[in-house]
Amino acid sequence: MSQPMRPYFLPISRLAEQPYSQILGYPKASRTQIRSRISELRALKVDGVAFVGPMLIGKTYVLGKGYTGIVVLAKLGGRKVALKIRRTDSPRKSMADETAFLVAANKVNVGPKMIASSRNFLVMEFLDGIKIHDWVGQIHGRKAVKQLKSILRKILLDCQKLDGIGLDHGELSYISKHVIVGKKTTIIDFESSSLERRASNVTSAAQGLYIGSGLAKIIQKTCPVPPKNKIIAALREYKRNQTRESFENILGVLKIRNAT
């Protein structure tokens, strides 16, 4: 069960108390580690943290939980931000790589804006929206198809931008977890990204949106989808030759080239 977003921001000093310390040092941390992390937050000038959101960990609500971090709502200089807390059992030794990937994505206007980071924290723009899987399940009425096509086009355009700079997101085959739809619709969660492997964002995202996934089945109920073999042929051509022309062909096949 989710909790209404009516944030009360706890002072940073209160994070040493239970149950908040469980989130700050999830899944387990010593008192020394907790104190160190509180000092780290102060250095980042984080003013407070609000434990609200759709996910419950123990007795505490958060915005999200992943393999490497917990995301909570925070306040920095009087504005709401998203704070990603590195899990103590994370295979990542710091937030440095994810910070670099987010900075790279931001250069082509993709992803939440990176604000600040340290060894154990990443402070980002707070996106007031919902995951695409939930959004698609909520839209209805005469404008639903137009809205959906516009969002699908925006996602694939962002993916093409990432392909253009050689940044592979790494998780877009499971895209239902990695796009926020709201006032600003964008790709999130760059923790598994790479600037070294071949970027395949468009092909991964298109497969997740249109072929075989649970999200694809929901999309197909709202929006007419071309035959699977035509989509696959267009994606294969783009995979062989990542040109603007081959990308525009994908948009044409999916009938979203002019969706706004």
C-alpha distance (Angstrom), angle and dihedral (degrees) to the residues before:
residue distance angle dihedral
M1 . . .
S2 3.79 . .
Q3 3.79 126.0 .
P4 3.82 126.4 -129.1
M5 3.79 112.9 -100.6
R6 3.83 98.8 -112.5
P7 3.76 99.9 134.0
Y8 3.77 125.4 -153.2
F9 3.79 108.0 -173.1
L10 3.77 114.7 -139.3
P11 3.81 116.7 -147.9
I12 3.81 112.2 -106.5
S13 3.83 90.7 -113.8
R14 3.82 90.1 64.5
L15 3.81 91.1 62.5
A16 3.80 89.2 82.9
E17 3.81 88.1 68.8
Q18 3.79 127.2 84.4
P19 2.98 132.7 -72.2
Y20 3.81 90.7 19.7
S21 3.80 94.8 55.4
Q22 3.80 88.0 60.1
I23 3.81 88.9 64.2
L24 3.81 95.2 41.2
G25 3.79 90.3 53.8
Y26 3.79 101.1 26.0
P27 2.98 126.1 -156.7
K28 3.82 94.8 5.5
A29 3.79 134.9 -18.5
S30 3.79 138.3 165.6
R31 3.80 122.4 -118.0
T32 3.79 88.0 -107.3
Q33 3.80 90.9 55.4
I34 3.81 91.5 48.2
R35 3.80 92.1 50.7
S36 3.80 90.3 47.7
R37 3.80 91.8 50.9
I38 3.81 91.9 49.5
S39 3.82 88.9 53.2
E40 3.81 88.4 49.4
L41 3.81 90.8 53.8
R42 3.79 91.1 49.7
A43 3.80 89.7 52.2
L44 3.81 88.3 53.3
K45 3.84 87.6 51.1
V46 3.80 93.2 -122.2
D47 3.83 105.1 166.1
G48 3.80 100.9 -163.6
V49 3.78 148.0 -26.8
A50 3.81 129.3 -122.8
F51 3.78 118.0 -155.1
V52 3.78 101.2 -146.0
G53 3.78 133.5 119.9
P54 3.79 145.1 93.1
M55 3.81 98.4 -66.8
L56 3.80 128.0 74.0
I57 3.81 121.6 -153.2
G58 3.78 109.5 -175.7
K59 3.80 101.5 -47.2
T60 3.79 96.6 -25.4
Y61 3.80 130.8 91.3
V62 3.81 121.0 -139.2
L63 3.80 137.0 175.0
G64 3.79 94.2 -118.0
K65 3.77 148.5 -23.1
G66 3.80 129.1 -144.1
Y67 3.76 141.1 165.5
T68 3.78 93.4 -85.8
G69 3.79 105.3 26.5
I70 3.78 154.4 10.9
V71 3.82 118.7 -124.9
V72 3.80 120.0 -147.2
L73 3.78 136.0 171.5
A74 3.80 112.5 -101.8
K75 3.78 140.8 170.3
L76 3.79 125.9 -123.4
G77 3.77 121.1 178.0
G78 3.78 91.1 -16.5
R79 3.81 96.9 -52.3
K80 3.77 131.2 103.1
V81 3.80 116.0 -106.2
A82 3.78 136.9 171.0
L83 3.79 113.2 -112.7
K84 3.80 118.7 -159.2
I85 3.81 112.8 -158.5
R86 3.82 117.4 -157.7
R87 3.80 110.7 -124.6
T88 3.80 114.6 -122.4
D89 3.82 88.8 -127.9
S90 3.81 93.9 48.8
P91 3.82 116.6 131.2
R92 3.82 86.0 -138.3
K93 3.79 112.3 88.8
S94 3.79 92.4 -154.0
M95 3.80 142.9 -5.8
A96 3.81 91.7 -104.4
D97 3.82 97.9 105.5
E98 3.80 94.9 45.5
T99 3.80 89.4 48.1
A100 3.82 90.3 53.5
F101 3.81 92.0 48.6
L102 3.80 92.3 49.4
V103 3.81 91.3 48.3
A104 3.83 89.0 52.1
A105 3.83 91.3 49.6
N106 3.80 90.9 47.8
K107 3.81 90.0 57.3
V108 3.82 88.0 68.7
N109 3.83 92.7 38.9
V110 3.79 95.9 -103.6
G111 3.80 126.4 132.2
P112 3.79 132.9 14.1
K113 3.79 111.5 -47.4
M114 3.79 113.8 -94.9
I115 3.81 110.2 -126.3
A116 3.82 107.3 171.0
S117 3.78 140.8 -25.2
S118 3.78 144.2 -171.0
R119 3.79 136.5 176.6
N120 3.80 94.8 -69.2
F121 3.81 104.3 20.3
L122 3.78 142.0 57.8
V123 3.81 118.5 -166.7
M124 3.80 113.7 -157.8
E125 3.77 142.1 168.0
F126 3.81 110.2 -76.8
L127 3.81 110.5 -120.8
D128 3.76 111.9 -152.5
G129 3.79 100.7 -151.7
I130 3.79 144.7 83.3
K131 3.80 136.1 -96.8
I132 3.79 113.2 -85.2
H133 3.81 93.6 -116.4
D134 3.82 90.5 59.9
W135 3.81 93.0 41.7
V136 3.81 94.1 53.3
G137 3.79 89.4 50.5
Q138 3.81 90.8 55.5
I139 3.79 103.9 47.4
H140 3.79 118.6 96.2
G141 3.78 142.6 147.5
R142 3.78 133.6 59.0
K143 3.81 94.5 -44.5
A144 3.81 95.0 50.7
V145 3.82 96.8 93.8
K146 3.81 93.1 47.0
Q147 3.81 91.7 47.5
L148 3.79 92.7 47.8
K149 3.79 94.9 47.8
S150 3.81 90.3 50.1
I151 3.80 92.0 52.1
L152 3.82 93.1 45.6
R153 3.79 90.4 51.3
K154 3.81 91.7 48.7
I155 3.81 91.3 51.9
L156 3.79 93.9 49.8
L157 3.82 91.8 45.5
D158 3.81 89.0 54.3
C159 3.80 89.7 48.2
Q160 3.80 90.4 52.4
K161 3.81 89.5 51.7
L162 3.81 89.8 53.6
D163 3.81 91.0 47.8
G164 3.79 87.8 51.6
I165 3.82 92.7 59.9
G166 3.81 94.1 40.1
L167 3.81 95.6 -112.9
D168 3.80 111.8 142.2
H169 3.80 112.6 -160.4
G170 3.79 92.6 -156.3
E171 3.82 99.7 -153.5
L172 3.79 106.2 58.6
S173 3.80 94.1 110.0
Y174 3.82 81.3 74.8
I175 3.77 92.2 45.0
S176 3.82 96.3 153.2
K177 3.83 87.6 80.4
H178 3.77 97.6 42.4
V179 3.81 108.5 55.6
I180 3.79 126.4 72.0
V181 3.81 116.9 -157.8
G182 3.79 117.4 -157.5
K183 3.78 140.0 91.9
K184 3.79 84.0 -30.8
T185 3.80 114.2 32.5
T186 3.77 112.9 -161.0
I187 3.79 148.6 139.4
I188 3.81 116.0 -91.0
D189 3.82 139.3 -173.2
F190 3.80 109.5 55.2
E191 3.81 95.3 175.4
S192 3.84 93.5 113.9
S193 3.79 95.6 42.3
S194 3.79 127.5 124.6
L195 3.79 138.2 -165.5
E196 3.81 90.7 -165.1
R197 3.82 106.3 58.2
R198 3.81 121.3 67.7
A199 3.80 110.3 -81.9
S200 3.81 113.5 -118.1
N201 3.80 102.4 166.8
V202 3.81 98.5 130.9
T203 3.81 94.8 48.4
S204 3.82 93.8 43.3
A205 3.80 93.8 47.0
A206 3.81 94.6 44.6
Q207 3.80 90.4 51.7
G208 3.80 90.4 49.1
L209 3.79 92.5 48.3
Y210 3.78 100.6 40.8
I211 3.80 112.4 17.7
G212 3.78 130.1 62.5
S213 3.80 103.8 -37.6
G214 3.78 127.4 114.8
L215 3.79 88.8 -112.7
A216 3.82 90.7 52.0
K217 3.80 90.2 55.4
I218 3.81 91.1 52.9
I219 3.81 91.2 47.5
Q220 3.82 90.7 50.8
K221 3.81 90.1 57.5
T222 3.80 90.7 57.8
C223 3.78 104.6 31.6
P224 3.84 129.7 37.5
V225 3.80 108.8 -112.7
P226 3.82 125.0 -158.1
P227 3.82 121.1 -119.5
K228 3.80 113.7 -68.0
N229 3.82 93.7 -121.7
K230 3.83 91.4 57.8
I231 3.81 91.7 51.1
I232 3.81 92.2 48.0
A233 3.82 92.4 48.8
A234 3.82 91.3 52.2
L235 3.81 91.7 47.2
R236 3.80 92.1 49.4
E237 3.78 91.2 52.6
Y238 3.82 90.5 50.4
K239 3.81 90.5 47.3
R240 3.82 89.9 54.5
N241 3.78 94.1 45.1
Q242 3.81 118.9 16.6
T243 3.79 97.3 -158.1
R244 3.78 129.1 143.6
E245 3.80 87.9 -113.7
S246 3.82 93.7 56.0
F247 3.80 89.7 46.3
E248 3.81 92.1 50.7
N249 3.79 87.3 50.8
I250 3.82 89.4 58.2
L251 3.80 90.7 51.7
G252 3.80 89.1 48.5
V253 3.80 93.8 50.3
L254 3.82 89.8 48.8
K255 3.83 90.0 47.0
I256 3.80 93.5 -126.9
R257 3.81 100.5 106.6
N258 3.81 93.0 111.3
A259 3.81 98.7 29.5
T260 3.80 112.3 130.5
